[in-house]
Amino acid sequence: MIPRDTYMNTLLSFKDKDMIKIVTGIRRCGKSTLLDMFADKLLRSGVPAANIIRLNFESLRYDAIKDYRALYQAIADKIANNGKSYIILDEAQMVSEWERAVNSCRVDFDVDIYITGSNAHLLSSDFATLLAGRYVEIKMLPLSFKEFLDFTAFEPGTGDEQKFETYLKYGGMPSVAAYNFRQRDINIALDGIYSSVILRDVAERNKIADQALLHKLVLFLADNIGNLTSPNNIGNVLADEGELSGGERKKKSAGRTIAGYIAALESAYVFYGASRYDIKGKRYLRTQSKYYIVDTGIRNMLLGYRDADRGHILENVIYFELLRRGYDVAVGKTGEKEVDFIAVSPEDKTYYQVTETMSGERARERELAPLREINDNYEKVVLSMDRSFITSYEGIKTKNIVDFLLEPAIK
């Protein structure tokens, strides 16, 4: 198992703190493996095996644990007689009112609690009310490009740009590395992940009966990453294309249906939405958002391996890289122009434009113009696949995307 230091270091920083640690993210992104490695660290640090309680609710071994009472009893029966017990629960959302059992264990025993979940319903309003201020969420994503290089063996002499092309093609789901670039096997693996997520975390959990429409929506969103859209617009498009039945009345309600489906896909961490922010007006806009798919490999499996919309694919990669770096990310609006991303953290703010190339005066002006209209002193950066000795235009920095993704982590 290859460590993912960013997430492991976060876990270790909260170890033995009176906070429930909750690791969230799409299925198969590495949450359970992370906690396997954490349990190994506990053992190597001298924690007795009897003090580590591990329950994985995807296993039939724990199929009888359906509600919080059964969960509490199962944990209570395993609590160690001496010393702190470490409780690790995988896919806790599969147990009804699991948060009541966890809160009671926190009160009744000397424990340190770690939980994984593949659906944002894990952090429901009931949970937030019961455990407000007593938990920390660790948001896990598929492999970054830098992590992908750690997981994947390339032929000697393969350049970083070629490795990046492989990353764009196959994505960052950790299991992909085991298939040694065999596209057919990778497709089968990614299809299995996608089907499991759509069936269990989207359709079943949200009681969506029209799975055909759900799949068409996924294809539409995947094909339109980085484009401004809204549930009403999507509903109208699908209705016009005959994907919705029921005539005009159905068309009018299509937006509400699509909005519910998108919310379910976001809750399962399949798509992430980026709201628009009016930079001059300093307010978020309610009309239209952009959606990004959690993994480019899944997108390519769904739509076919193609080199279309390359700029938006690069934009998709940068969006998730900014999330990994701890930023809140929005789409910027300045007058009639658009800034791809506003990345905000407690320490700083940066504006980003993402493009395949700035070569040519027209392309360069298209990317620089929105940033020139922003009248503040925060950093402004254009990311592209270009390599040039020119690293700044009128104070606006330019960086190569691969170099940006391989930058060392900020301490």
Helices and strands as residue ranges (DSSP letters): H 5-13, E 20-24, H 31-44, G 49-51, E 52-56, G 60-62, H 68-76, E 85-90, G 92-94, H 98-108, E 111-117, G 120-123, H 125-130, E 135-139, H 145-151, H 160-170, G 174-179, H 183-196, I 197-204, H 211-223, H 231-240, H 247-267, E 271-278, E 283-293, H 296-303, H 310-324, E 328-334, E 337-344, E 349-354, H 361-372, E 379-384, E 392-393, E 396-400, H 401-405
